[in-house]
Amino acid sequence: MKALMQMPQASSYKVSIHPNIFREFIDWCKSQEKNRFGWLAISLVTHGCIITPLVVFAVCVSGNDFTLWIAAMAVMGATLVVNLAAQPTRITIPIFFLSIVVDIAIIITCILQSVAY
């Protein structure tokens, strides 16, 4: 009877946890909350004084493509809005880095358009 009533034991195994790069980045962004005003200043000054004028110049030189204008102003606006809305750094820092990536893509697109002419 004992053989019939015996419950199968589930085999135990150890799950190896691989670090997720995105999760580590978000955790780092959360740890930067004490430096939020520094990140606000860096993002607004970098975008407003350096990156956006370069992008606008590149768009103008490459032929004033309206879609590139919209993309350039949208990413600048996104950075500005999340900072002025006082969002936490886990939101503002990734949007800032994403907007830099989009601006670099716009500049590369402008260079490729200029070379094509």
CNS distance restraints for C-alpha pairs under 8 A (distance, minus, plus):
assign (resid   1 and name CA) (resid   5 and name CA) 6.34 0.50 0.50
assign (resid   2 and name CA) (resid   6 and name CA) 5.97 0.50 0.50
assign (resid  19 and name CA) (resid  23 and name CA) 7.70 0.50 0.50
assign (resid  19 and name CA) (resid  24 and name CA) 7.30 0.50 0.50
assign (resid  20 and name CA) (resid  24 and name CA) 6.19 0.50 0.50
assign (resid  21 and name CA) (resid  25 and name CA) 6.14 0.50 0.50
assign (resid  22 and name CA) (resid  26 and name CA) 6.22 0.50 0.50
assign (resid  23 and name CA) (resid  27 and name CA) 6.11 0.50 0.50
assign (resid  24 and name CA) (resid  28 and name CA) 6.10 0.50 0.50
assign (resid  25 and name CA) (resid  29 and name CA) 6.17 0.50 0.50
assign (resid  26 and name CA) (resid  30 and name CA) 6.21 0.50 0.50
assign (resid  26 and name CA) (resid  90 and name CA) 5.88 0.50 0.50
assign (resid  27 and name CA) (resid  31 and name CA) 6.30 0.50 0.50
assign (resid  27 and name CA) (resid  90 and name CA) 7.69 0.50 0.50
assign (resid  28 and name CA) (resid  32 and name CA) 6.46 0.50 0.50
assign (resid  29 and name CA) (resid  33 and name CA) 7.19 0.50 0.50
assign (resid  29 and name CA) (resid  89 and name CA) 5.68 0.50 0.50
assign (resid  29 and name CA) (resid  90 and name CA) 4.78 0.50 0.50
assign (resid  29 and name CA) (resid  93 and name CA) 6.57 0.50 0.50
assign (resid  29 and name CA) (resid  94 and name CA) 7.92 0.50 0.50
assign (resid  30 and name CA) (resid  88 and name CA) 7.74 0.50 0.50
assign (resid  30 and name CA) (resid  89 and name CA) 6.02 0.50 0.50
assign (resid  30 and name CA) (resid  90 and name CA) 5.08 0.50 0.50
assign (resid  32 and name CA) (resid  36 and name CA) 6.52 0.50 0.50
assign (resid  32 and name CA) (resid  89 and name CA) 6.51 0.50 0.50
assign (resid  33 and name CA) (resid  88 and name CA) 6.89 0.50 0.50
assign (resid  33 and name CA) (resid  89 and name CA) 5.62 0.50 0.50
assign (resid  35 and name CA) (resid  39 and name CA) 6.39 0.50 0.50
assign (resid  36 and name CA) (resid  40 and name CA) 6.10 0.50 0.50
assign (resid  36 and name CA) (resid  88 and name CA) 7.71 0.50 0.50
assign (resid  36 and name CA) (resid  89 and name CA) 6.25 0.50 0.50
assign (resid  37 and name CA) (resid  41 and name CA) 6.14 0.50 0.50
assign (resid  38 and name CA) (resid  42 and name CA) 6.08 0.50 0.50
assign (resid  39 and name CA) (resid  43 and name CA) 5.95 0.50 0.50
assign (resid  39 and name CA) (resid  89 and name CA) 7.97 0.50 0.50
assign (resid  39 and name CA) (resid  93 and name CA) 7.36 0.50 0.50
assign (resid  40 and name CA) (resid  44 and name CA) 6.13 0.50 0.50
assign (resid  40 and name CA) (resid  83 and name CA) 6.13 0.50 0.50
assign (resid  41 and name CA) (resid  45 and name CA) 5.86 0.50 0.50
assign (resid  42 and name CA) (resid  46 and name CA) 5.71 0.50 0.50
assign (resid  43 and name CA) (resid  47 and name CA) 5.92 0.50 0.50
assign (resid  43 and name CA) (resid  79 and name CA) 7.25 0.50 0.50
assign (resid  43 and name CA) (resid  96 and name CA) 6.41 0.50 0.50
assign (resid  44 and name CA) (resid  48 and name CA) 5.60 0.50 0.50
assign (resid  44 and name CA) (resid  49 and name CA) 7.93 0.50 0.50
assign (resid  44 and name CA) (resid  79 and name CA) 7.54 0.50 0.50
assign (resid  44 and name CA) (resid  80 and name CA) 6.80 0.50 0.50
assign (resid  45 and name CA) (resid  49 and name CA) 5.43 0.50 0.50
assign (resid  45 and name CA) (resid  50 and name CA) 7.29 0.50 0.50
assign (resid  46 and name CA) (resid  50 and name CA) 5.24 0.50 0.50
assign (resid  46 and name CA) (resid  51 and name CA) 6.13 0.50 0.50
assign (resid  47 and name CA) (resid  51 and name CA) 4.86 0.50 0.50
assign (resid  47 and name CA) (resid  52 and name CA) 5.43 0.50 0.50
assign (resid  47 and name CA) (resid  76 and name CA) 6.63 0.50 0.50
assign (resid  48 and name CA) (resid  52 and name CA) 5.83 0.50 0.50
assign (resid  48 and name CA) (resid  53 and name CA) 7.33 0.50 0.50
assign (resid  48 and name CA) (resid  76 and name CA) 7.80 0.50 0.50
assign (resid  49 and name CA) (resid  53 and name CA) 6.61 0.50 0.50
assign (resid  50 and name CA) (resid  54 and name CA) 6.41 0.50 0.50
assign (resid  51 and name CA) (resid  55 and name CA) 6.16 0.50 0.50
assign (resid  51 and name CA) (resid 100 and name CA) 7.89 0.50 0.50
assign (resid  51 and name CA) (resid 103 and name CA) 7.40 0.50 0.50
assign (resid  52 and name CA) (resid  56 and name CA) 6.01 0.50 0.50
assign (resid  52 and name CA) (resid  72 and name CA) 7.20 0.50 0.50
assign (resid  52 and name CA) (resid  76 and name CA) 7.14 0.50 0.50
assign (resid  52 and name CA) (resid 103 and name CA) 7.84 0.50 0.50
assign (resid  53 and name CA) (resid  57 and name CA) 6.05 0.50 0.50
assign (resid  54 and name CA) (resid  58 and name CA) 6.11 0.50 0.50
assign (resid  55 and name CA) (resid  59 and name CA) 6.09 0.50 0.50
assign (resid  55 and name CA) (resid  72 and name CA) 6.92 0.50 0.50
assign (resid  55 and name CA) (resid 103 and name CA) 6.63 0.50 0.50
assign (resid  55 and name CA) (resid 106 and name CA) 7.07 0.50 0.50
assign (resid  55 and name CA) (resid 107 and name CA) 6.05 0.50 0.50
assign (resid  56 and name CA) (resid  60 and name CA) 6.14 0.50 0.50
assign (resid  56 and name CA) (resid  69 and name CA) 7.41 0.50 0.50
assign (resid  56 and name CA) (resid  72 and name CA) 7.56 0.50 0.50
assign (resid  57 and name CA) (resid  61 and name CA) 6.11 0.50 0.50
assign (resid  58 and name CA) (resid  62 and name CA) 6.07 0.50 0.50
assign (resid  58 and name CA) (resid 107 and name CA) 6.14 0.50 0.50
assign (resid  58 and name CA) (resid 110 and name CA) 5.98 0.50 0.50
assign (resid  58 and name CA) (resid 111 and name CA) 7.56 0.50 0.50
assign (resid  59 and name CA) (resid  63 and name CA) 6.47 0.50 0.50
assign (resid  59 and name CA) (resid  64 and name CA) 5.29 0.50 0.50
assign (resid  59 and name CA) (resid  65 and name CA) 6.63 0.50 0.50
assign (resid  59 and name CA) (resid  68 and name CA) 6.74 0.50 0.50
assign (resid  59 and name CA) (resid  69 and name CA) 7.00 0.50 0.50
assign (resid  59 and name CA) (resid 106 and name CA) 7.97 0.50 0.50
assign (resid  59 and name CA) (resid 107 and name CA) 7.53 0.50 0.50
assign (resid  59 and name CA) (resid 110 and name CA) 5.99 0.50 0.50
assign (resid  60 and name CA) (resid  64 and name CA) 4.71 0.50 0.50
assign (resid  60 and name CA) (resid  65 and name CA) 7.90 0.50 0.50
assign (resid  61 and name CA) (resid 110 and name CA) 7.92 0.50 0.50
assign (resid  61 and name CA) (resid 114 and name CA) 7.67 0.50 0.50
assign (resid  62 and name CA) (resid 110 and name CA) 5.33 0.50 0.50
assign (resid  62 and name CA) (resid 111 and name CA) 7.02 0.50 0.50
assign (resid  62 and name CA) (resid 113 and name CA) 6.09 0.50 0.50
assign (resid  62 and name CA) (resid 114 and name CA) 5.07 0.50 0.50
assign (resid  63 and name CA) (resid 114 and name CA) 7.83 0.50 0.50
assign (resid  64 and name CA) (resid  68 and name CA) 7.77 0.50 0.50
assign (resid  64 and name CA) (resid  69 and name CA) 7.48 0.50 0.50
assign (resid  65 and name CA) (resid  69 and name CA) 6.59 0.50 0.50
assign (resid  66 and name CA) (resid  70 and name CA) 6.31 0.50 0.50
assign (resid  67 and name CA) (resid  71 and name CA) 6.23 0.50 0.50
assign (resid  68 and name CA) (resid  72 and name CA) 6.01 0.50 0.50
assign (resid  68 and name CA) (resid 106 and name CA) 6.56 0.50 0.50
assign (resid  69 and name CA) (resid  73 and name CA) 6.14 0.50 0.50
assign (resid  70 and name CA) (resid  74 and name CA) 5.92 0.50 0.50
assign (resid  71 and name CA) (resid  75 and name CA) 6.29 0.50 0.50
assign (resid  71 and name CA) (resid 102 and name CA) 7.94 0.50 0.50
assign (resid  71 and name CA) (resid 106 and name CA) 7.87 0.50 0.50
assign (resid  72 and name CA) (resid  76 and name CA) 6.38 0.50 0.50
assign (resid  72 and name CA) (resid 102 and name CA) 7.86 0.50 0.50
assign (resid  72 and name CA) (resid 103 and name CA) 6.46 0.50 0.50
assign (resid  72 and name CA) (resid 106 and name CA) 7.36 0.50 0.50
assign (resid  73 and name CA) (resid  77 and name CA) 5.89 0.50 0.50
assign (resid  74 and name CA) (resid  78 and name CA) 6.01 0.50 0.50
assign (resid  75 and name CA) (resid  79 and name CA) 6.29 0.50 0.50
assign (resid  75 and name CA) (resid  99 and name CA) 5.15 0.50 0.50
assign (resid  75 and name CA) (resid 102 and name CA) 7.31 0.50 0.50
assign (resid  75 and name CA) (resid 103 and name CA) 7.67 0.50 0.50
assign (resid  76 and name CA) (resid  80 and name CA) 6.20 0.50 0.50
assign (resid  76 and name CA) (resid  99 and name CA) 7.08 0.50 0.50
assign (resid  77 and name CA) (resid  81 and name CA) 5.90 0.50 0.50
assign (resid  78 and name CA) (resid  82 and name CA) 6.21 0.50 0.50
assign (resid  78 and name CA) (resid  95 and name CA) 7.38 0.50 0.50
assign (resid  78 and name CA) (resid  99 and name CA) 7.87 0.50 0.50
assign (resid  79 and name CA) (resid  83 and name CA) 6.28 0.50 0.50
assign (resid  79 and name CA) (resid  92 and name CA) 7.14 0.50 0.50
assign (resid  79 and name CA) (resid  95 and name CA) 6.35 0.50 0.50
assign (resid  79 and name CA) (resid  96 and name CA) 5.74 0.50 0.50
assign (resid  79 and name CA) (resid  99 and name CA) 7.17 0.50 0.50
assign (resid  80 and name CA) (resid  84 and name CA) 6.05 0.50 0.50
assign (resid  81 and name CA) (resid  85 and name CA) 5.88 0.50 0.50
assign (resid  82 and name CA) (resid  86 and name CA) 6.45 0.50 0.50
assign (resid  82 and name CA) (resid  87 and name CA) 5.70 0.50 0.50
assign (resid  82 and name CA) (resid  91 and name CA) 7.62 0.50 0.50
assign (resid  82 and name CA) (resid  92 and name CA) 5.97 0.50 0.50
assign (resid  83 and name CA) (resid  87 and name CA) 6.21 0.50 0.50
assign (resid  83 and name CA) (resid  92 and name CA) 6.38 0.50 0.50
assign (resid  87 and name CA) (resid  91 and name CA) 6.38 0.50 0.50
assign (resid  87 and name CA) (resid  92 and name CA) 6.41 0.50 0.50
assign (resid  88 and name CA) (resid  92 and name CA) 6.40 0.50 0.50
assign (resid  89 and name CA) (resid  93 and name CA) 5.56 0.50 0.50
assign (resid  90 and name CA) (resid  94 and name CA) 6.89 0.50 0.50
assign (resid  91 and name CA) (resid  95 and name CA) 6.36 0.50 0.50
assign (resid  92 and name CA) (resid  96 and name CA) 6.04 0.50 0.50
assign (resid  93 and name CA) (resid  97 and name CA) 6.25 0.50 0.50
assign (resid  94 and name CA) (resid  98 and name CA) 5.96 0.50 0.50
assign (resid  95 and name CA) (resid  99 and name CA) 5.96 0.50 0.50
assign (resid  96 and name CA) (resid 100 and name CA) 6.35 0.50 0.50
assign (resid  97 and name CA) (resid 101 and name CA) 6.34 0.50 0.50
assign (resid  98 and name CA) (resid 102 and name CA) 6.28 0.50 0.50
assign (resid  99 and name CA) (resid 103 and name CA) 6.08 0.50 0.50
assign (resid 100 and name CA) (resid 104 and name CA) 6.16 0.50 0.50
assign (resid 101 and name CA) (resid 105 and name CA) 6.21 0.50 0.50
assign (resid 102 and name CA) (resid 106 and name CA) 6.19 0.50 0.50
assign (resid 103 and name CA) (resid 107 and name CA) 6.25 0.50 0.50
assign (resid 104 and name CA) (resid 108 and name CA) 6.18 0.50 0.50
assign (resid 105 and name CA) (resid 109 and name CA) 6.10 0.50 0.50
assign (resid 106 and name CA) (resid 110 and name CA) 6.14 0.50 0.50
assign (resid 107 and name CA) (resid 111 and name CA) 6.20 0.50 0.50
assign (resid 108 and name CA) (resid 112 and name CA) 6.16 0.50 0.50
assign (resid 109 and name CA) (resid 113 and name CA) 6.11 0.50 0.50
assign (resid 110 and name CA) (resid 114 and name CA) 6.11 0.50 0.50
assign (resid 111 and name CA) (resid 115 and name CA) 6.18 0.50 0.50
assign (resid 112 and name CA) (resid 116 and name CA) 6.17 0.50 0.50
assign (resid 113 and name CA) (resid 117 and name CA) 6.63 0.50 0.50
